[in-house]
């Protein structure tokens, strides 16, 4: 069993939901990322989702697009993200970490080399937004060779027949996109999310985590009632950006980020098991 699957299983046995915060490697600077990862775990994060900076993050809204721009300006690239995971592992060998990004940097490195280097630093999974299930055989073979999960997205507009083809290629968990459009867009409808999750559960036993639109304890609680976990991205990235723009010290930046994550943890833990 992978570390990601094990974490979901452990939480389910406790009657708890997974909290998965997303940050971009190198945002607002290279030196802050690993301390931020540790701080998020201390605040209640169960899995860390680390964004790989990319010049054309087409699935992201303005908040996360700007985070990618800041990270690229700070010099962060795929290899830096992998190095951050290695440094994080020096103090935390247990918390699952996955990289989220786009195919180009991974393809440029080469699937086999990426898998070997990812496994060496202690990475647990990969989510590439723009590799469809019809084209995933190559990267899946290399990831599975070294025991890494390949996480897939399912959207509200995904036809049921296609859901099956997606979940058949996935491992670790399924990331359900709660809103149509890019990250940070639209209004979150918890009832609609619950209905879509029920359809996905007909096709897979993998855990289901919901992202896009989780911004506070209330939205996490409402969505988490039907999900196995929630992903908080834009709200957290925006909190970090605002603190950095105000000239916050690293300590102040970590405090702002962890206060948001801790409040969402409370919201999730208020869900009756």
Buried (B, 14 or more C-beta within 10 A) or exposed (E): EBBBBEBBEEBBEEEBBBBBBBBBBBBBBBEBBBBBBBBBBEBBBBBBBBBBBBEEBEBBBEBBBBBBBBBBEBEBBBEBBBBBBBBBBEEBEEBBBBBBBBBBBBBEBEBBEBBBBBBEBBBBBBBBBBBEBEEBEEBBEBBBEBBBBBBBBBBBEBEEEBBBBBBEBBBBBBBBBBBEEBBBEBEBBBEEBBEBBEEBBEBBEBBBBBBBBBBEBBBBBBBBBBBBBBBBBBBBBBBBBEBBEEEBEBEEBBBBBBEBBBBBBEBBBEBEE
